[in-house]
Amino acid sequence: MRIDWHQDYAAIWRSHSQKLKAVPIQRLDSVRLSDLKGIDKQKQAIVENTQHFIDGKTSNHALLWGARGTGKSSLIKALLNEMAPHGLRIVQVDKDDLSYLHEILDSLEEEDEQFRFIIFCDDLSFEAGESSYKPLKTLLEGGIELPPERVRLYATSNRRHLLPEKQSENQLSGLVDGEIHYADSLEDKLALSDRFGLTLSFYPADWENYFSIVETLFADTITDRVKLHEAARLYAMGRGSHSGRTAKQFYQFYLAKL
């Protein structure tokens, strides 16, 4: 099935029995940039980079890393909702399908030049011994062939360096004339994340930001802020987390009771 990018804003790449298929996403998350609280600096940086990309200016691949539930994936979804009318499109690629990255890039190069494509890898990380990250290097910096001008990679991860680092690898590193020289295995792992020109960190929300997110979600529903805050606090304590994700889960839980 061929994607009609004039009507389809996003697709997910799937492989079925060695048969490649881009499936359009019909039900998109409606989150907007204004819905995301407590990450203003990250929003500004990713919006500016993406706008430069759409405008044909120099722009970077982006890695959004940090604590779970802090809005990394929601920020990418909100970008699409804001910028799709200006030609932005997203193709989500799971880690297991990265081996098809060259085919995906070739297919996007054939699309109408009015579109700009983000390859979106959500919750990206690799375990020791995995080599499926190697195709990413071609997209991020290219080999003999330059990477596509109309494609950027945006990835989210809980890990800063995407691959696990062992203490033994750090022990093999050393100082030479006062300069740090990493062990070869550690150099290879650091090199992957270094290829992202834009790296944004996300940290757990404090209680003030958590309540701000809750109030935004319930803006048209609740008038008793004190009661809402207390219910939201108890829910978060039961979950052991007061992140943006917890706020959304509380909204779904509490709204059903009203």
C-alpha positions as CSV (number, residue, x, y, z in Angstrom):
1,M,0.0,0.0,0.0
2,R,1.5,3.3,-1.1
3,I,1.2,6.2,1.4
4,D,-0.5,9.3,0.1
5,W,1.5,11.9,2.0
6,H,-0.9,14.7,1.0
7,Q,-3.5,13.0,3.3
8,D,-1.4,10.8,5.6
9,Y,0.7,12.7,8.1
10,A,2.4,9.7,9.6
11,A,3.2,6.0,9.0
12,I,4.8,3.1,10.7
13,W,7.2,0.8,8.9
14,R,6.6,-2.8,9.4
15,S,8.2,-6.0,8.0
16,H,6.0,-9.0,7.3
17,S,7.6,-12.2,6.2
18,Q,10.3,-10.2,4.3
19,K,7.7,-8.0,2.8
20,L,8.2,-4.4,3.5
21,K,5.2,-2.2,4.2
22,A,4.6,1.3,5.3
23,V,1.2,1.5,7.1
24,P,-0.5,4.9,7.4
25,I,-1.4,5.9,11.0
26,Q,-5.1,6.9,11.0
27,R,-5.6,7.8,14.7
28,L,-3.0,10.3,15.7
29,D,-2.5,11.5,19.3
30,S,-4.0,15.0,19.4
31,V,-1.5,16.4,21.9
32,R,-0.4,20.0,21.2
33,L,2.8,21.8,22.2
34,S,0.7,24.0,24.6
35,D,-0.4,20.9,26.5
36,L,3.2,20.0,27.5
37,K,4.2,21.7,30.7
38,G,7.6,22.0,32.4
39,I,9.7,21.4,29.3
40,D,9.8,24.9,27.8
41,K,13.5,24.9,26.9
42,Q,13.3,21.5,25.3
43,K,10.2,22.6,23.3
44,Q,11.9,25.7,22.1
45,A,15.0,23.9,21.0
46,I,13.2,21.1,19.1
47,V,10.7,23.5,17.5
48,E,13.5,25.8,16.2
49,N,15.5,22.8,14.8
50,T,12.4,21.4,13.1
51,Q,11.4,24.7,11.6
52,H,14.9,25.1,10.2
53,F,14.6,21.6,8.7
54,I,11.2,22.5,7.1
55,D,12.6,25.8,5.8
56,G,15.6,24.0,4.1
57,K,18.1,25.5,6.5
58,T,20.8,23.6,8.3
59,S,19.4,21.3,11.0
60,N,20.3,18.4,13.2
61,H,19.2,15.0,14.1
62,A,17.8,14.9,17.7
63,L,18.1,12.6,20.7
64,L,15.6,13.2,23.5
65,W,16.8,11.3,26.5
66,G,15.9,11.1,30.2
67,A,13.5,9.8,32.8
68,R,10.4,7.9,31.8
69,G,7.1,9.7,31.4
70,T,8.6,13.2,31.0
71,G,7.1,14.0,27.6
72,K,9.8,12.9,25.2
73,S,7.5,11.0,22.8
74,S,4.6,13.5,23.4
75,L,6.9,16.3,22.2
76,I,7.5,14.5,18.9
77,K,3.8,13.9,18.4
78,A,3.0,17.5,19.2
79,L,5.5,18.6,16.6
80,L,3.7,16.7,14.0
81,N,0.3,18.2,14.9
82,E,1.8,21.7,14.7
83,M,3.9,21.4,11.6
84,A,2.2,18.8,9.4
85,P,0.3,21.6,7.5
86,H,3.8,23.0,6.6
87,G,5.0,19.7,5.1
88,L,6.4,17.7,8.0
89,R,5.8,14.0,7.9
90,I,6.9,11.2,10.3
91,V,7.8,7.6,9.7
92,Q,8.0,5.6,12.9
93,V,10.6,2.8,12.7
94,D,11.0,0.2,15.5
95,K,14.4,-0.9,16.5
96,D,13.8,-4.4,15.0
97,D,13.2,-2.8,11.6
98,L,16.4,-0.7,11.5
99,S,18.0,-3.3,9.2
100,Y,15.6,-1.9,6.5
101,L,16.7,1.7,7.0
102,H,18.4,1.9,3.6
103,E,15.3,0.8,1.9
104,I,13.2,3.3,3.9
105,L,15.5,6.1,3.0
106,D,15.5,5.2,-0.7
107,S,11.7,5.2,-0.7
108,L,11.5,8.6,1.0
109,E,13.9,10.1,-1.5
110,E,11.4,9.4,-4.2
111,E,8.6,11.3,-2.5
112,D,7.4,14.8,-3.4
113,E,10.1,17.4,-2.6
114,Q,7.5,19.5,-0.7
115,F,7.7,17.1,2.3
116,R,10.3,16.8,5.0
117,F,10.5,13.4,6.8
118,I,11.4,12.6,10.4
119,I,12.4,9.0,11.1
120,F,11.1,8.5,14.6
121,C,12.6,5.8,16.8
122,D,10.8,5.7,20.1
123,D,12.3,4.3,23.3
124,L,15.6,3.5,21.5
125,S,18.3,1.5,23.2
126,F,20.5,-1.4,22.6
127,E,21.8,-4.2,24.7
128,A,25.3,-5.6,24.8
129,G,26.2,-7.5,21.7
130,E,23.6,-6.0,19.5
131,S,24.7,-4.6,16.2
132,S,21.3,-3.3,14.8
133,Y,22.4,0.2,15.7
134,K,25.0,0.3,12.9
135,P,22.6,1.3,10.1
136,L,21.8,4.5,12.1
137,K,25.4,5.7,11.6
138,T,24.7,5.9,7.8
139,L,21.7,8.2,8.4
140,L,23.4,10.3,11.0
141,E,26.6,11.1,9.2
142,G,26.7,9.1,6.0
143,G,29.4,7.1,4.5
144,I,30.6,7.7,0.9
145,E,27.1,8.7,0.1
146,L,25.8,11.7,2.0
147,P,22.6,11.2,4.1
148,P,19.3,12.5,2.6
149,E,18.7,16.2,2.9
150,R,15.0,15.8,3.4
151,V,15.2,13.2,6.3
152,R,16.2,13.7,9.9
153,L,16.3,11.2,12.7
154,Y,14.5,12.0,16.0
155,A,15.0,9.3,18.7
156,T,13.8,9.0,22.3
157,S,15.6,7.0,25.0
158,N,16.0,6.5,28.7
159,R,19.7,6.2,28.1
160,R,22.1,9.1,27.2
161,H,24.4,6.9,25.2
162,L,21.9,4.4,23.9
163,L,24.1,1.4,24.6
164,P,25.0,0.0,28.1
165,E,28.3,1.0,29.5
166,K,30.2,-1.3,31.8
167,Q,32.5,-0.3,34.7
168,S,35.2,-2.5,33.2
169,E,35.2,-0.4,30.0
170,N,35.7,2.8,32.1
171,Q,38.6,1.1,33.9
172,L,40.3,0.4,30.6
173,S,40.2,4.1,29.8
174,G,43.1,6.3,31.0
175,L,44.8,9.6,31.0
176,V,47.5,10.5,28.5
177,D,49.3,13.8,29.1
178,G,46.2,14.9,31.1
179,E,43.7,14.0,28.4
180,I,41.0,11.3,28.8
181,H,41.4,8.4,26.3
182,Y,38.5,6.1,26.3
183,A,38.7,2.4,25.7
184,D,37.9,1.3,22.1
185,S,34.7,-0.4,23.1
186,L,33.5,2.7,25.0
187,E,34.5,5.0,22.1
188,D,32.2,3.0,19.8
189,K,29.3,3.4,22.1
190,L,29.8,7.1,22.7
191,A,30.2,7.7,19.0
192,L,26.6,6.8,18.3
193,S,25.0,9.4,20.5
194,D,27.7,12.0,19.5
195,R,26.3,11.8,16.0
196,F,23.1,13.6,17.2
197,G,23.6,17.3,16.7
198,L,20.8,18.1,19.1
199,T,20.7,16.3,22.4
200,L,17.9,17.3,24.9
201,S,17.7,16.0,28.5
202,F,14.5,15.4,30.4
203,Y,14.3,15.2,34.1
204,P,11.5,14.0,36.5
205,A,8.8,16.6,37.1
206,D,8.5,18.2,40.6
207,W,5.2,18.4,42.3
208,E,4.5,21.9,41.0
209,N,4.9,20.8,37.4
210,Y,2.9,17.6,38.1
211,F,-0.1,19.7,39.4
212,S,0.2,22.1,36.5
213,I,-0.1,19.2,34.0
214,V,-3.1,17.9,36.0
215,E,-4.8,21.3,35.9
216,T,-4.3,21.5,32.2
217,L,-5.9,18.1,31.6
218,F,-8.9,19.0,33.8
219,A,-9.2,22.6,32.6
220,D,-12.8,22.2,31.4
221,T,-13.9,19.7,34.0
222,I,-12.8,20.5,37.6
223,T,-13.2,23.8,39.6
224,D,-12.1,22.6,43.0
225,R,-8.3,22.7,42.7
226,V,-7.6,21.7,46.3
227,K,-9.7,18.5,46.0
228,L,-8.1,17.8,42.5
229,H,-4.6,18.3,43.8
230,E,-5.2,16.0,46.8
231,A,-6.6,13.2,44.6
232,A,-3.8,13.6,42.1
233,R,-1.2,13.4,44.9
234,L,-2.7,10.2,46.3
235,Y,-2.8,8.7,42.9
236,A,0.8,9.6,42.2
237,M,2.0,8.3,45.6
238,G,0.3,5.0,44.8
239,R,2.1,4.8,41.5
240,G,5.4,5.9,42.9
241,S,5.8,8.5,40.3
242,H,4.5,12.0,39.6
243,S,5.5,12.4,36.0
244,G,3.5,13.8,33.0
245,R,2.6,10.2,32.1
246,T,1.2,9.7,35.6
247,A,-0.9,12.9,35.3
248,K,-2.4,11.6,32.1
249,Q,-3.2,8.2,33.7
250,F,-4.7,10.0,36.7
251,Y,-6.9,12.0,34.3
252,Q,-8.2,8.9,32.6
253,F,-8.8,7.2,36.0
254,Y,-10.4,10.1,37.7
255,L,-12.5,11.3,34.8
256,A,-14.2,8.0,34.6
257,K,-15.3,8.3,38.2
258,L,-17.0,11.7,37.7
